[in-house]
Amino acid sequence: MALGCGAKCAKVVLMTFNSIFWLSGAAMLGIGVYFLVDTDKVTLYRLFYTDGDYALIQYLAYALIGVGGLVFVVGFFGCYGAIRENKCMLLTYFVFLFLILGCETAVGILAVIFQNKVIRGLEDNVTSKLKNKYGLDETITESIDLAQTRFDCCGVKEALDYSKTKWKLDNLGQGDNVSKTCCVLKNHDDVDAFKNPKPLNETMCQSKDPKQNMNFRHQKGCLGKLEGFVRAESTVLLGIGCGIAGLEIFGMIFAICLCKEI
């Protein structure tokens, strides 16, 4: 069927758009997988577990992977429909884009709601883990040690949080007042410093005198840093989702323009 100039333009733009759409799908898949397999991220995510074995950020990553996979399938309908000038395929393409857009909107709204819920309960959640599991649960101990090393912090709100932990009360630290990862470390820049911390001055770090431990122990708690971490991670995933949603709107517009001319 002979197409007018406007329809030909819409056809070219739609095919170009789908090329970008496929690339964005690959990017979504890659980023989603990265958020799920990066060792440090997965270790820190354990501190955000409430019910179940996954944190909010991991659910968002799974959603990103799912949408990225759908993009490949949906892109086929768009390209095939534009090349063949097939109205049925273009309408199918439009419907799929509309459904994905609706799902992304729903996931985005739920993510914002649950992100605020996670942050509101973060202090109690991490405090409970530090108090009851530090030194007893290997995975939680590793997560707290990584957070303290990575964010240069100690405890949840302050170093005194350790005085109420089973780790301190049961003398699991063999007389230490705080975890060694609370100390300023010689090997701070090592990737695995949190697994093998080497304090710059362990005696000063473990001192109860603030004047002595001031320069050898991290003075701030980890709560603020952890809140910033979960906000930054979820914002990246939500931002990618919003960017793809914008692309989908353009795809829907050009698909309808082309469909009307066929």
N, C-alpha and C positions, 0 to 999 in steps of 0.2 A: 504494500500500500504506500502510495506517495504521501510524504509528510510535508507540512508547511515548514517555513523557516523556524518558527517558534518551537514546533514539535521536535525538529531535528536538534535544535539547541538543547531542549529538555532531555532528549535521548543521550546526547554526548555528556551533558552534565551528570545525568543519572549514572551512566557507566563510569565516569570519573569518580563520582561520589562512592560508588560501590567498591572501587579499588581502594580508596581511603578507608572505607568501612571495614573491608577485610583486614587491612593492616591494623586498624584500631582493635579489631577482634583478637588478632594475634598478640597485640600489646596487652590487652586485658587478660588474656590467658597467661601470658608470661608474668605479669605483675601479680596476679592472683596466686600463681604457683610459688613465686618468690616469697610472698608474705606467709605462705604455709610451710616452706621448707628451710628458710633461713634459721639457722640454729639459735642465734641470739634472740631473735624475735620470738620464736616458739618458747624459749626458756622464760622470757619476760611475760609472755601471755599467760603463763600458769598463775601469775599473781592476780589475774583478773577473773579467774574461774569462779563462778558462783554455784550454779546448778549445771551438772553435766561436765563434759571433758573438753569443752571448747570455750574460748572467749568470744565476745562480740566481734572483734576484729577478724577472727578466723571465719565466722559465719559470713561476714561481708566479703572476705576473700573467696569463699566458696560461691557466693552469689555472683561475684565478678567473673569467675571461671565459667559458671553456667551461662551467663549472658554472652561471654566471649565465644563460647561454643555455638550458641544460637546464631550469632552474627555470621558465621561461615555458611550456615544453612540458609539463612534469610538472604544473604548477599547473592546466593545462586539464583533465587527467584527474581531478584531485581535485575541482575545482568541478563539472564535468559529472557525475561519478559521484555527488556529494552531492545536486545538484539533481534529477537523474533517479532517484536511489536505485538506481543501477545497480551491482550487486555486481561484475560483470566489470571495469568501469572503476575501481572502488575498489581491486580487487586489483591491477590494472595500475599504479595510482598508488602503492600500497604497494611493489610490486616495484621501480619506478623509484627511489623514495626510498631503498630499501635499497641499490640498486646505487650511487647517487650517494654515499650515506653511506660505503660501502665504498671507493669511489674517493678520497673526501676523506681518509679515514683513511690510505690508502696514500700519497697525495701528502704528507700531513702528516708521516708517519714518514720518508719519503725526504727531505723538505725539511729536517728537523732534522739528519739524517745528513749531507746534502751541505752544509748551512750550517756545521757544525763542520769539515767538510773544507775548505771555502773559507777559513774563518778561520785554520785551521792553516797553509795554504799562502799566506796573504795577504802576509806579509812578503817571502817569496822572489819572489812574483809581481809585487808593486808595485816592489820593488827592481830586478828585472830590467827592468821597463818604464822606470823612471827612468834606470837606467844605460845602456841600449842604445837607447832610443827618444826620450827627451826632447830636444826641439829638432830631431829628424829626422822623427818621425811627428807630423803636425799634430793628429790626433785625440787621441793619447795626451798630447801636450804640453798641449792644451786641458783635458783631464781632470785632469791633475796641477795645472795652474794654478788650475782651479776649486776643487779640494780644498784647496789651500793658502790661497786667498782666503776660502773659505767657513768653514773650520775653524781659521783663524789658526795654521797650522802650516808646517813647512819640512822638506822631505826625507821619508824614510820613518821613520827613528828620530831623526835630527838633521840639522842643516844641512850637516855634514861629508860627508853622503852624496853631495853634489854633486861633491866632489873626485875621485870615482871614475867619473864619468859621461863619456860621449862628448861631451856638451854642453860640459863643462869642458876635457877633454883636447884637443878639436879647436877650442877657443876660439870656439864658436858664440855664446857670451854676450858676446863682445868684451871680455874682461877681467873680467867680473863673476864673483864667487865663488859667488853663489846666484842663483836666478831672482828677478826683480823681484817676483813674487807672494809671495815669502818676506818681503818688507818690510812694515812697517806703512804702509798706504796712505792718502793723502788722500781718495781716492774709494772707500773700502772699501764704502760703502753703495750704490754704483751697481750695478745689475743686471749689467752687463758689465764690472765692474772687473777681472776676471781676464783679459779680452782687451786692456785698455788700462790696466795698472797704473801708478799715479802715486805713487811712494814719498814718504813724509813727508820723509825725508832719505836720499837714495840713497847718498851717500858714507859715512855712518855705517852704513847697512844692509850695504854691501858690505865693510866693514872686517873684517879677520881678528881684530882685538882684541875679545874678548868684552865688555870694559868699554865699548867704543864702540858696538858693535852691539846691546847689551842692550835698549835701549828703542826700537830702530828696526827690529828683525828678530824674526820669530816664533821662539821658542826651542825649542818642542816639535815632535817629528816628527808625521807624519800617521797613523801606523799605528793608534794607539789610537782616534783619531776615525773612521777608516775602519771599524774593527771595530765600533764603536758604531753607525755608520750602517747597515751591512749587517744587524746584529742587529735594529735598530729597524724597518727596512723589512720584513724577512721576518716579524717578530713581528706587525706590523699585518696582513699578508696571512693569516698563519696564524690570528690571532685572529678575523678575519672568517669564515674557513672553519669554525672551531670553533663560532662563533655560529650559522651557518647549519645546521651539523650538529645542534645542539641543537633548532633549529626542526623539522628533518626528523624527529627522534625523536618529537616531539609529534604531528606530522602522521601518522606511521605508527600511533601509538596510537589516535588518533581515527578514522582510516580503518578500522582493524580493529574498533573498537567499533561503528561505524555498520554495517559489513559484517555483523556477527553478528546485528544486529537486523533486517536486511532479509530 
